[in-house]
Amino acid sequence: MSHIETTKEGHILLIHINRADKYNALSPDMFHDMGKALAQLNSDPELRVAVLYAAGKHFTAGVELDKWAPHFASGNAFPVADGEIDPMGLTGERHHKPVVIAVQGYCFTWGVEILLNTEIRVAATDTQFQMLEVQRGLYPCGGATMRLPREVGWANSQKVLLTGNRWSAEEAYRWGMVQELVEPGEQFNKAMEIATQIAKAAPLGVQGSLKASRFSEAHYHDQDATVKQFMTDLSPVMNSEDSKEGINSFLERRDAVFSGK
C-alpha cells in the first residue's frame, strides 16, 4: 500500500504523505512513490506547481532506519529508479516545476532534506527540526551537509549537524530556511495560497526562473557561463505565446491567462 497520494487540483499537484500512524516514517517504497509523484509533476503539461504536505500531527519522525541501513552501508544512500525524480535532488534529473512544502510537528532527517530541495517552505509554529544522524551512528546522506550550510550559514548548520539537537520553527524562519510561519493547522492553506499564485503566473517564466536560479547557484563563480545560459534560455520564452499574452494583457488592463506555450 502506498502512503504517498497525489491529486490534481487545477494546475496544482497535491502530494500527500499519509502514514500518520507511523509518524510518516519514510520507507523505501514511500521514497520511490515520492519519486514517481515528482515525475508526474515534471511530465504532465497541465501541472505547474506542487504542494507537498503530510497527514497527522507530525510531518515526519524520520526514516525506517532498519530498512534503510543496508542502502546506507552499501554507499547507495537513496537509490532512484528509472522514471523517478530524486526527492532529495542529488542524482539525475530534478523536478523542474516549483514545489511548495508545508510542515508541522516533527520534521526530522529526511523531512529537513526534502524541504531543502523545495522552492518555498511554510512551517507551523509548532514545528521542530532535527538532523539526529550523529546520535544514531551515521551522518546525513540526503543533501543536508551540502545545502544546510548554504541556507542557514556555517555556524548555525554545524551547531545542529554536529550535535543532532533540535531547532525551532522560529529559528528556521530567522535563519531563512523557512519563508512563512503560520499557526498549527494553517500550513496547508498558506502553501496552497502561494501555489495558486504560482499557478496563475506564466509557466515558461516560472520554470525559466527556477532553471536560471539553479544554474546560477551551481556556477556561482562563473558569471560568464551564467549569463550565456540565461540569454540562451530567455529567447524562446520571449518569443512564446505567453509572452505576447503578458504584454497584451498589460496594455489592455486585464488579467493575463497563460497557456504554457
Secondary structure as GFF3:
##gff-version 3
##sequence-region A 1 261
A	DSSP	beta_strand	4	9	.	.	.	ID=ss1
A	DSSP	beta_strand	12	17	.	.	.	ID=ss2
A	DSSP	three_ten_helix	20	22	.	.	.	ID=ss3
A	DSSP	alpha_helix	28	43	.	.	.	ID=ss4
A	DSSP	beta_strand	49	54	.	.	.	ID=ss5
A	DSSP	alpha_helix	65	74	.	.	.	ID=ss6
A	DSSP	beta_strand	99	103	.	.	.	ID=ss7
A	DSSP	beta_strand	106	108	.	.	.	ID=ss8
A	DSSP	alpha_helix	110	115	.	.	.	ID=ss9
A	DSSP	beta_strand	120	124	.	.	.	ID=ss10
A	DSSP	beta_strand	128	130	.	.	.	ID=ss11
A	DSSP	three_ten_helix	133	135	.	.	.	ID=ss12
A	DSSP	alpha_helix	144	152	.	.	.	ID=ss13
A	DSSP	alpha_helix	154	163	.	.	.	ID=ss14
A	DSSP	beta_strand	166	168	.	.	.	ID=ss15
A	DSSP	alpha_helix	169	175	.	.	.	ID=ss16
A	DSSP	beta_strand	180	182	.	.	.	ID=ss17
A	DSSP	alpha_helix	187	200	.	.	.	ID=ss18
A	DSSP	alpha_helix	203	218	.	.	.	ID=ss19
A	DSSP	alpha_helix	223	238	.	.	.	ID=ss20
A	DSSP	alpha_helix	241	251	.	.	.	ID=ss21
###
